Amino acid sequence: MIEIKSKSGDPYILRPLTKDDKINLVEGLKKMSSESIYNRFHGFKKEFNEKELTSLTDLDGVNRFAFAIIQVKENNELEGVGIARYHRTPESDRAEFAITLIDRVQGQGLAKVVILELIKVAKGHNIKFFDGTLENTNIKMINLIHKLDGFTTKRLSGNLLTMEGDLSSY
């Protein structure tokens, strides 16, 4: 478990996502705006099917890893507010990564802190590059990617951009 803070000093916890988090993912999706869902999943999604939930939570901690991002509220109540994950093909030094935060906590500096923690885990498993796709309308994520050392974006096709991050500077 890793304790982090937002720009405003609000406390959050990162812990490995587990199979027991399926219900938290279902509830988290309900807290996202249609714009955030579209930006993250490249389309509109009302719910996860069982195959998607299994894929998101069937993790080995090496090639498939994810953090649950949990807000610690004033009354010490815990609320899941996002996930950050990477998936790689075994024997590769590249992993697809993604981060999802519910709208209420976006813009608080969490994404960068969480990505940096995810990079530490990935590098510990000999992952040298992160890559992924994002919508060209996802301005917050595009701006964040351009602030990270060694990360770039390029147009892929249509509204999609590809992003790549060289983790050697971390």
SERO-4910 file (N, C-alpha, C, O; in steps of 0.05 Angstrom, whole numbers):
BEGIN
 pado doro    nc1    nc2    nc3   cac1   cac2   cac3    cc1    cc2    cc3    oc1    oc2    oc3
  Met    A     17    -23      0      0      0      0     18     25      0     37     27     15
  Ile    A     11     44    -17     26     69    -20      8     92    -14    -14     94    -25
  Glu    A     16    110      4      1    134     10     11    157     -8     35    162    -10
  Ile    A     -8    171    -21     -2    194    -38    -21    216    -30    -40    213    -15
  Lys    A    -15    240    -41    -32    263    -36    -38    277    -63    -21    277    -81
  Ser    A    -61    290    -65    -68    306    -88    -53    333    -84    -40    338    -64
  Lys    A    -55    350   -105    -43    377   -103    -53    392    -79    -38    408    -67
  Ser    A    -78    388    -71    -90    403    -49    -84    389    -22    -93    399     -1
  Gly    A    -70    367    -23    -62    353      2    -82    331     11    -78    320     32
  Asp    A   -102    326     -5   -121    305      3   -107    278      1    -92    272    -18
  Pro    A   -113    260     21    -99    234     21   -112    213      4   -137    212      2
  Tyr    A    -96    197     -9   -104    175    -25    -86    151    -19    -64    154     -9
  Ile    A    -96    128    -26    -80    103    -22    -79     89    -49    -99     88    -64
  Leu    A    -56     78    -56    -54     60    -79    -49     32    -68    -32     28    -50
  Arg    A    -64     13    -78    -60    -15    -70    -65    -32    -95    -80    -24   -113
  Pro    A    -53    -55    -96    -58    -73   -119    -87    -79   -122   -101    -85   -103
  Leu    A    -97    -78   -146   -124    -86   -153   -126   -116   -150   -107   -131   -157
  Thr    A   -149   -126   -140   -153   -155   -137   -179   -164   -151   -195   -147   -159
  Lys    A   -183   -190   -152   -208   -200   -163   -232   -191   -147   -254   -189   -157
  Asp    A   -228   -185   -121   -250   -175   -104   -259   -147   -111   -279   -138   -100
  Asp    A   -245   -133   -129   -251   -106   -137   -271   -104   -160   -277    -82   -169
  Lys    A   -281   -126   -170   -300   -125   -192   -323   -106   -186   -331    -90   -203
  Ile    A   -335   -109   -163   -358    -92   -156   -350    -62   -154   -366    -45   -161
  Asn    A   -326    -57   -146   -316    -29   -145   -313    -18   -173   -318      6   -177
  Leu    A   -305    -34   -192   -303    -25   -220   -331    -19   -231   -335      1   -245
  Val    A   -350    -36   -225   -378    -31   -233   -388     -5   -222   -400     11   -236
  Glu    A   -384      0   -196   -393     24   -183   -378     49   -194   -389     70   -197
  Gly    A   -352     46   -199   -336     68   -209   -345     78   -236   -346    102   -241
  Leu    A   -352     59   -253   -362     67   -280   -387     84   -278   -391    102   -294
  Lys    A   -404     79   -258   -428     94   -254   -422    123   -246   -439    141   -249
  Lys    A   -398    128   -235   -391    155   -225   -377    171   -247   -369    194   -242
  Met    A   -373    160   -271   -359    174   -292   -379    187   -311   -401    176   -317
  Ser    A   -372    210   -322   -388    223   -342   -385    209   -368   -366    193   -372
  Ser    A   -404    213   -386   -403    201   -413   -378    210   -428   -366    194   -443
  Glu    A   -369    234   -423   -345    244   -436   -320    229   -426   -303    221   -442
  Ser    A   -318    225   -400   -295    210   -389   -296    181   -398   -275    170   -404
  Ile    A   -319    169   -399   -322    141   -409   -313    140   -438   -297    122   -445
  Tyr    A   -322    158   -454   -314    158   -483   -284    162   -486   -271    147   -501
  Asn    A   -272    181   -471   -244    185   -473   -227    161   -464   -206    156   -476
  Arg    A   -237    146   -444   -222    123   -434   -226     98   -451   -207     84   -457
  Phe    A   -251     93   -459   -257     68   -472   -262     70   -502   -270     51   -515
  His    A   -258     94   -513   -261    100   -542   -289     93   -552   -293     84   -574
  Gly    A   -308     98   -535   -336     93   -541   -352     96   -516   -342    100   -494
  Phe    A   -378     92   -519   -396     95   -495   -401     67   -483   -405     48   -498
  Lys    A   -400     66   -457   -403     41   -443   -420     46   -418   -415     64   -403
  Lys    A   -441     30   -415   -458     33   -391   -449     14   -369   -454     20   -346
  Glu    A   -438     -9   -377   -429    -28   -357   -408    -46   -368   -404    -48   -393
  Phe    A   -394    -60   -350   -374    -80   -358   -388   -107   -360   -405   -113   -343
  Asn    A   -380   -123   -380   -390   -151   -379   -370   -168   -362   -349   -158   -355
  Glu    A   -378   -192   -357   -362   -209   -339   -334   -214   -351   -314   -215   -336
  Lys    A   -332   -217   -377   -305   -221   -390   -287   -197   -386   -263   -200   -380
  Glu    A   -298   -173   -388   -282   -148   -384   -274   -146   -355   -251   -139   -349
  Leu    A   -292   -152   -336   -285   -151   -308   -263   -171   -301   -245   -165   -286
  Thr    A   -265   -195   -312   -244   -215   -308   -218   -206   -319   -197   -208   -306
  Ser    A   -218   -194   -343   -193   -185   -356   -180   -163   -339   -156   -162   -337
  Leu    A   -197   -145   -328   -186   -123   -313   -175   -131   -285   -158   -118   -274
  Thr    A   -186   -153   -275   -178   -161   -247   -162   -187   -246   -153   -194   -224
  Asp    A   -158   -201   -268   -142   -226   -268   -113   -218   -273   -104   -218   -296
  Leu    A    -99   -211   -252    -73   -199   -253    -52   -217   -241    -57   -231   -221
  Asp    A    -28   -218   -253     -6   -234   -241     14   -218   -226     32   -229   -213
  Gly    A     11   -191   -226     29   -174   -211     56   -169   -225     72   -153   -215
  Val    A     60   -181   -248     85   -178   -263     79   -168   -291     85   -145   -298
  Asn    A     66   -185   -307     58   -177   -334     32   -162   -335     27   -147   -354
  Arg    A     15   -167   -316    -11   -153   -314    -13   -143   -285    -16   -158   -266
  Phe    A    -12   -116   -283    -13   -104   -256    -31    -80   -257    -33    -67   -277
  Ala    A    -45    -75   -235    -62    -51   -233    -62    -41   -204    -62    -57   -185
  Phe    A    -63    -15   -201    -68     -2   -175    -97      5   -173   -109     15   -192
  Ala    A   -109      1   -150   -134     13   -143   -127     40   -130   -109     42   -113
  Ile    A   -141     61   -138   -136     88   -128   -159     94   -109   -182     95   -117
  Ile    A   -152     98    -83   -173    100    -63   -170    127    -48   -149    134    -38
  Gln    A   -192    141    -47   -192    167    -32   -198    161     -2   -216    145      4
  Val    A   -183    174     15   -188    172     44   -204    197     51   -193    219     51
  Lys    A   -229    194     58   -246    217     65   -242    226     93   -229    212    109
  Glu    A   -253    249    100   -250    261    127   -258    242    150   -245    243    171
  Asn    A   -278    226    146   -287    207    167   -272    180    165   -281    160    177
  Asn    A   -250    180    150   -233    156    145   -247    135    128   -238    112    126
  Glu    A   -270    143    117   -284    125     98   -266    123     73   -254    143     64
  Leu    A   -266    100     60   -250     96     36   -268     94     12   -289     81     13
  Glu    A   -261    107    -10   -276    106    -35   -258    102    -58   -239    117    -62
  Gly    A   -263     81    -74   -248     76    -98   -254     98   -118   -278    103   -124
  Val    A   -233    111   -129   -238    132   -148   -224    128   -175   -226    145   -193
  Gly    A   -210    105   -178   -197    100   -204   -179     76   -203   -175     63   -183
  Ile    A   -169     70   -227   -148     49   -229   -127     59   -249   -132     75   -267
  Ala    A   -103     48   -245    -81     52   -264    -69     25   -269    -64     10   -250
  Arg    A    -65     17   -294    -56    -10   -299    -37    -11   -322    -35      7   -339
  Tyr    A    -22    -33   -323     -7    -40   -347    -11    -69   -353    -15    -86   -335
  His    A    -10    -76   -379    -11   -103   -388     11   -107   -409     13    -91   -428
  Arg    A     27   -127   -406     47   -133   -427     45   -162   -435     37   -179   -420
  Thr    A     54   -166   -459     58   -194   -469     83   -204   -455    104   -190   -456
  Pro    A     82   -228   -444    107   -239   -431    131   -238   -451    127   -242   -475
  Glu    A    154   -234   -439    179   -233   -455    183   -206   -469    203   -203   -483
  Ser    A    164   -188   -467    167   -162   -481    177   -141   -460    174   -145   -436
  Asp    A    189   -120   -471    197    -98   -453    178    -74   -455    184    -52   -445
  Arg    A    155    -79   -468    134    -58   -472    108    -66   -459    102    -90   -459
  Ala    A     94    -47   -448     68    -53   -436     48    -31   -444     55     -7   -444
  Glu    A     24    -39   -449      3    -20   -453     -5    -10   -425     -8    -26   -407
  Phe    A     -9     17   -422    -17     27   -396    -42     45   -400    -47     56   -421
  Ala    A    -56     47   -378    -80     65   -378    -86     73   -349    -78     60   -330
  Ile    A    -99     96   -347   -107    106   -321   -136    116   -324   -142    129   -344
  Thr    A   -152    111   -304   -180    121   -304   -186    132   -277   -181    119   -256
  Leu    A   -196    157   -277   -204    170   -252   -233    179   -255   -240    189   -277
  Ile    A   -249    177   -234   -276    188   -236   -273    218   -238   -254    230   -229
  Asp    A   -293    231   -250   -292    259   -256   -286    277   -232   -271    296   -233
  Arg    A   -298    270   -209   -296    287   -186   -268    291   -176   -262    311   -164
  Val    A   -249    273   -182   -222    276   -173   -202    283   -196   -178    285   -191
  Gln    A   -212    286   -220   -195    294   -242   -185    323   -238   -199    339   -226
  Gly    A   -161    328   -248   -150    355   -246   -137    362   -220   -130    385   -214
  Gln    A   -133    342   -202   -121    346   -176    -92    337   -174    -80    335   -153
  Gly    A    -80    330   -198    -52    322   -197    -48    292   -191    -26    283   -188
  Leu    A    -70    277   -188    -67    249   -181    -56    232   -203    -39    214   -199
  Ala    A    -65    237   -228    -57    220   -250    -26    219   -253    -15    197   -256
  Lys    A    -13    241   -251     16    242   -254     29    226   -231     47    210   -236
  Val    A     21    230   -207     32    216   -184     28    186   -187     47    170   -182
  Val    A      4    178   -195     -2    150   -198     14    137   -221     25    115   -218
  Ile    A     17    152   -243     32    141   -266     62    137   -257     74    118   -265
  Leu    A     72    156   -242    100    153   -233    103    129   -215    124    115   -216
  Glu    A     83    123   -198     84     99   -181     82     74   -199     95     53   -193
  Leu    A     65     75   -219     62     52   -237     88     47   -253     95     24   -258
  Ile    A    101     68   -260    127     65   -274    147     51   -256    162     34   -266
  Lys    A    148     57   -230    166     43   -211    161     13   -211    179     -3   -212
  Val    A    135      6   -210    128    -23   -210    137    -36   -236    149    -57   -237
  Ala    A    131    -22   -259    137    -33   -285    167    -37   -289    176    -58   -298
  Lys    A    182    -17   -281    212    -19   -284    223    -42   -267    242    -55   -274
  Gly    A    210    -47   -244    218    -69   -227    214    -96   -240    225   -116   -231
  His    A    198    -96   -261    193   -121   -276    204   -119   -305    194   -132   -323
  Asn    A    225   -102   -308    240   -100   -333    223    -90   -357    228    -97   -380
  Ile    A    203    -73   -351    188    -60   -372    202    -34   -378    207    -18   -359
  Lys    A    208    -29   -403    223     -5   -411    207     16   -425    215     39   -427
  Phe    A    183      8   -435    167     27   -450    137     23   -443    128      0   -439
  Phe    A    123     45   -441     94     44   -439     83     54   -466     94     71   -479
  Asp    A     60     43   -474     46     54   -497     17     51   -493      7     37   -475
  Gly    A      2     63   -511    -27     62   -509    -40     80   -530    -26     93   -546
  Thr    A    -66     81   -529    -81     98   -548    -99    117   -531   -108    110   -510
  Leu    A   -104    140   -543   -123    158   -530   -137    175   -551   -127    178   -573
  Glu    A   -160    185   -543   -176    202   -560   -163    230   -562   -152    240   -543
  Asn    A   -164    242   -586   -153    269   -589   -169    290   -574   -160    313   -572
  Thr    A   -192    282   -563   -208    300   -547   -201    299   -518   -211    315   -502
  Asn    A   -184    280   -510   -176    276   -482   -153    295   -475   -130    287   -470
  Ile    A   -159    321   -475   -139    342   -472   -124    340   -446   -100    344   -445
  Lys    A   -137    333   -424   -124    330   -398   -101    309   -399    -79    314   -390
  Met    A   -108    287   -412    -88    265   -413    -66    272   -433    -42    267   -428
  Ile    A    -73    285   -455    -52    293   -474    -33    313   -461     -9    310   -464
  Asn    A    -43    332   -447    -26    351   -433     -8    337   -412     15    344   -410
  Leu    A    -19    318   -398     -3    304   -378     19    288   -392     42    288   -383
  Ile    A     12    274   -413     32    258   -428     56    276   -436     79    268   -434
  His    A     49    300   -446     71    317   -455     88    329   -433    109    339   -438
  Lys    A     78    327   -408     94    336   -385    112    314   -374    130    320   -358
  Leu    A    108    290   -382    124    267   -372    149    264   -389    147    264   -414
  Asp    A    172    262   -377    197    258   -391    196    233   -408    188    211   -398
  Gly    A    204    235   -433    206    212   -451    180    202   -462    179    182   -476
  Phe    A    158    217   -458    132    209   -469    124    227   -492    129    251   -492
  Thr    A    113    215   -513    104    229   -537     77    219   -546     68    197   -538
  Thr    A     64    234   -563     39    225   -576     42    230   -606     56    248   -615
  Lys    A     28    213   -621     27    216   -650     -1    208   -659    -14    191   -647
  Arg    A    -10    220   -681    -36    213   -692    -35    184   -703    -17    177   -718
  Leu    A    -55    168   -695    -56    141   -704    -75    139   -728    -67    133   -750
  Ser    A   -100    145   -724   -120    146   -745   -146    158   -734   -152    155   -710
  Gly    A   -160    172   -751   -185    185   -742   -180    202   -718   -163    220   -718
  Asn    A   -195    197   -696   -193    212   -672   -173    200   -652   -171    210   -629
  Leu    A   -159    179   -660   -141    166   -641   -112    175   -644   -102    180   -666
  Leu    A   -100    178   -621    -71    183   -619    -58    159   -606    -70    144   -590
  Thr    A    -33    154   -613    -18    134   -599      2    149   -581     12    170   -587
  Met    A      7    137   -558     26    149   -539     47    128   -533     42    104   -532
  Glu    A     71    139   -529     93    121   -522    110    135   -500    114    159   -502
  Gly    A    118    119   -481    135    130   -460    160    113   -456    158     89   -451
  Asp    A    183    126   -458    209    113   -452    213    116   -422    216    138   -413
  Leu    A    214     94   -408    216     95   -379    244     98   -368    248     98   -344
  Ser    A    264    100   -386    292    101   -377    299    126   -361    318    125   -346
  Ser    A    283    147   -364    289    171   -348    279    170   -319    282    188   -304
  Tyr    A    265    148   -312    254    146   -286    268    125   -269    261    120   -246
***
